Amino acid sequence: MLNFTVTVCNAKGFHLRPASKLVELASSYQTASITLHNRGTGKTADCRNMMALMMMSSPKGTELHFDIDGENEVEIEKAIKSLFANGFGD
């Protein structure tokens, strides 16, 4: 299992477009479980579940914790960190 934390850096926070990009990424790795935790709100979401991600309520500056379990963990971590670092293209 691999664990890491990222910070929401885009001005609009973690909204529909970032969530859809994360769902697309997570769905491309079917052999791994990818779970997102917002420790501030206590909410948890499977990264393949758009509705659960939208309920995370994560404005700019929110720290989000990921748990990845399965194949390609390091590759998935790099891809997720890249999405967040680039502000999901916002």
C-alpha positions in Angstrom: 0.0 0.0 0.0 1.2 3.5 -0.9 0.1 6.6 0.9 0.7 10.3 0.1 -0.8 13.8 0.5 -1.4 16.5 -2.0 -2.7 20.1 -1.7 -5.5 21.5 -3.9 -3.7 24.4 -5.7 -6.2 25.5 -8.4 -8.2 28.6 -7.6 -11.6 26.9 -8.0 -10.7 24.0 -5.8 -11.4 20.4 -6.5 -14.6 20.7 -8.6 -16.2 18.9 -11.5 -13.4 19.0 -14.1 -10.6 17.9 -11.7 -12.9 15.2 -10.3 -13.7 13.9 -13.8 -9.9 13.8 -14.7 -9.2 11.9 -11.5 -12.0 9.4 -12.2 -10.6 8.9 -15.7 -7.1 8.3 -14.4 -8.3 5.9 -11.6 -10.5 4.0 -14.1 -7.5 3.3 -16.3 -5.9 1.4 -13.4 -8.4 -1.4 -12.7 -5.9 -3.5 -10.8 -5.5 -1.0 -8.0 -7.7 0.5 -5.3 -7.4 4.3 -5.1 -9.1 6.0 -2.2 -9.2 9.7 -1.4 -9.5 11.1 2.2 -10.3 14.7 3.1 -9.1 14.7 6.7 -10.6 18.2 7.3 -14.1 17.0 6.6 -13.6 13.3 7.4 -15.0 12.3 4.0 -13.6 9.4 2.0 -14.2 8.5 -1.6 -13.3 5.8 -4.1 -11.5 7.7 -6.9 -13.7 5.9 -9.6 -16.9 7.3 -8.0 -17.6 10.8 -9.5 -20.5 11.5 -7.1 -18.4 10.6 -4.0 -15.6 12.9 -5.3 -17.9 15.8 -5.8 -19.1 15.5 -2.2 -15.6 16.0 -0.9 -15.9 19.8 -0.6 -12.2 20.6 -1.2 -11.5 24.3 -1.8 -8.0 25.6 -2.7 -5.5 24.8 0.0 -7.2 21.6 1.1 -4.9 18.7 1.9 -6.1 15.4 0.4 -4.7 12.1 1.4 -4.5 9.2 -1.1 -4.2 5.4 -0.4 -3.3 3.3 -3.3 -3.2 -0.5 -3.1 -2.5 -2.8 -6.0 -0.5 -2.9 -9.1 1.4 0.2 -10.5 1.2 2.1 -7.2 4.2 4.3 -7.9 3.0 5.1 -11.5 -0.4 6.0 -10.2 1.1 8.3 -7.5 3.2 10.1 -10.1 0.2 10.6 -12.3 -2.0 11.9 -9.5 0.7 14.3 -8.2 1.1 15.6 -11.8 -2.6 16.3 -12.1 -2.6 18.3 -8.9 0.7 20.1 -9.6 -0.6 21.2 -12.9 -3.9 22.4 -11.4 -5.8 20.0 -13.6 -5.3 22.4 -16.5 -7.4 25.2 -14.8 
